[in-house]
Amino acid sequence: MQRFYHIKRLALLFLLSGYLMHLSSCTKDEGPLVIKPPPVPGDTMMSYSLEIQAIFDLHCVRCHNQSHPFLDLREGLSYNQLLFTGHLAPYVDTLLPENSILIGRLRGVEYPIMPPDGDHIRPGTIDTIAIWMLQGARNN
């Protein structure tokens, strides 16, 4: 009789645990996990030729020109240099701009810090370049 009681308790415990697992499980199949990219920051698409190149013209071209052995940031050349043909290309990262060589050097977290003369670019201006990267780093 004692043995039957233990089997009955064990069966009841097994059923109860199965019922609790059923209650805590998903109610329906949601399908595969899909990670959506973060929303594109900014209200409008950044223009490389009008906004990003203007930053380079103001802060970078005095050194990064035809005389620079690794990276020429003059108009008409800078985009290809940054993404494809520059010494350490690509200098941009469209998924994590803060991990890019360009942003790292402008923010002073990667050596050499740019610009090297101490005339650092304002954080808001660097953010503009980061937003351009998040928007796909288009040559527009």
Beta strands, then each sheet from edge to edge (+ up, - down):
end
